C-alpha cells in the first residue's frame, strides 16, 4: 500500500505509533469490493513502522486500525487497492476472504492451480537446465526442505544426483546418526557424509556477529561442496556443475540484498546461509526448486513425492545449525555441549507430552550471561538458557506456544537437574513480528 500511495502522489511518513502483531481494524466503507459482507471489525496481523498520511487523488480510506492509522484504501474507478496489514497469514482470520474477494470478484481469476503442476513444471525445468550427461550435487541438511528438493531432483535426473550431508559441528544431539539412518532406511537416497566440524568451528572462533556467522557458514559450505565436486570428478570423470539447495520463499524475503543490488523494496532481516550468505565467486550453479514455496506447500509437495509423513512433520532446523542458537561466540567454553543437552531434554519432553505436532518449531537458546543460583545448598554462578516454541503455518508470522504450567515446571526441573552448568531457564513469549523465529 505504501509503495502504491507514494508512486501515485500520496505521502508516507514514519508513524507516531508503530503497529506490530495482532491488531483490530474497522471497515469504514462496507461497500468496498475488498470486504463484501465480511463484517465491520476484523482482527488482522500488522508489521509496519511507517504510515500513509496523505492519499493520492481519487483514493478513499476503506478501513482504519483502532489507533486511527489507515489500514486499507481503494480507487473505485481504476480498481486499485492497498492493505497495510497481512491478509495472507493465519493470524488474520478473515484475510483469506479478503484475498478471495480481490482475486475472484475483482480480478476474475480462476482457481485451477495444483501442487502437482508445481512438481511437473519443476521437473521439466530441471531436465532442460541439466544436460543429459551432467551431474548435480545436493546439499542435504536433514531438514524437510533439502530432503524434498533432493527427492524432486532425483525424480528428474536419477542417479546423476549426488547428495552430501555435512557435519559442521553445529548439529543437535545425535543429529548425524539420526539423519543418516533416515536417508538410508526410509528415503533410499545415496548420501555421502563429510565431517568438516573442525574446519567450521575454527573459522567461527571468536566471531560474535550473527550476520558474520551466517556468511562464514555459507562460505565454508561452498568450500566443502567444491571439494566434494572435485572428488566426484576424479571418480566419474566429469565435474558436477550444479548445486541443489532447499531454499524457500521466506529465506529469499528475509535475505533481501542491500541497496545497490537492484532490490531495494525492503531491509535485510537476516542473511540465510543459502541465500545472502553465499559467496559471489561460487563456482557451482544453483538449482533451487522450492524457492517460490512456503513451508506448508513444501510439505504438500513432499507428500506427492512419497516422502514419509513422519519426516515431513519434523520441526524446521536452520542451515547454520546451533550457531544461531548460541548467542555470541559458538566456540566459547562448553556452550554447544550445554545447548545440545538442553535442547534434547526440551524436544523429548514435548514428544513425550504428545504435543510435538501442535508446534511449528521448538528449540533452546544458549545466552551469553551467567546468573547466581542455589544448587545443592551452594551458591552457583551458571549459564542461562531460553526455551522457544511457536505455532505458524508458513513461518512468515508466528505466535508463541502456550504450554501448560505443569509441563514447564517439569522441563525446567529436568534441565537444571541434568545439565551441569545451567541454573536458570527463561521462556520466550514473543510473536513474529516483532521478533524473528530464531534469535540470530
C-alpha positions, 0 to 999 in steps of 0.5 A: 500500500505504501509503495502504491500511495507514494508512486501515485502522489500520496505521502508516507511518513514514519508513524507516531505509533508503530503497529506490530502483531495482532491488531483490530481494524474497522471497515469504514466503507462496507461497500468496498469490493475488498470486504463484501459482507465480511463484517465491520471489525476484523482482527488482522496481523500488522508489521509496519513502522511507517504510515500513509498520511496523505492519499493520492487523488481519487483514493478513499480510506476503506478501513482504519486500525483502532489507533486511527492509522489507515489500514486499507484504501481503494480507487473505485474507478481504476480498481486499485487497492492497498492493505497495510496489514497481512491478509495472507497469514493465519493470524488474520482470520478473515484475510483469506476472504479478503484475498478471495474477494480481490482475486475472484470478484475483482480480478476474475481469476480462476482457481485451477492451480495444483501442487502437482503442476508445481512438481511437473513444471519443476521437473521439466525445468530441471531436465532442460537446465541439466544436460543429459550427461551432467551431474548435480550435487545436493546439499542435504541438511536433514531438514524437510526442505533439502530432503524434498528438493533432493527427492524432486531432483532425483525424480528428474535426473536419477542417479546423476544426483549426488547428495552430501550431508555435512557435519559442521559441528553445529548439529543437535544431539545425535543429529548425524546418526539420526539423519543418516539412518533416515536417508538410508532406511526410509528415503533410499537416497545415496548420501555421502557424509563429510565431517568438516566440524573442525574446519567450521568451528575454527573459522567461527572462533571468536566471531560474535556477529550473527550476520558474520556467522551466517556468511562464514557458514555459507562460505565454508559450505561452498568450500566443502561442496567444491571439494566434494565436486572435485572428488566426484570428478576424479571418480566419474570423470566429469565435474558436477556443475550444479548445486541443489539447495532447499531454499524457500520463499521466506529465506529469499524475503528475509535475505533481501540484498542491500541497496545497490543490488537492484532490490531495494523494496525492503531491509535485510532481516537476516542473511540465510546461509543459502541465500545472502550468505553465499559467496559471489565467486561460487563456482557451482550453479544453483538449482533451487526448486522450492524457492517460490514455496512456503513451508506448508506447500513444501510439505504438500509437495513432499507428500506427492513425492512419497516422502514419509509423513513422519519426516515431513512433520519434523520441526524446521532446523536452520542451515547454520545449525546451533550457531544461531542458537548460541548467542555470541561466540559458538566456540566459547567454553562448553556452550554447544555441549550445554545447548545440545543437552538442553535442547534434547531434554526440551524436544523429548519432553514435548514428544513425550507430552504428545504435543510435538505436532501442535508446534511449528518449531521448538528449540533452546537458546544458549545466552551469553550471561551467567546468573547466581543460583542455589544448587545443592545448598551452594551458591552457583554462578551458571549459564542461562538458557531460553526455551522457544516454541511457536505455532505458524503455518508458513513461518512468515508470522508466528505466535508463541506456544502456550504450554501448560504450567505443569509441563514447564515446571517439569522441563525446567526441573529436568534441565537444571537437574541434568545439565551441569552448568545451567541454573536458570531457564527463561521462556520466550513469549514473543510473536513474529513480528516483532521478533524473528523465529530464531534469535540470530 
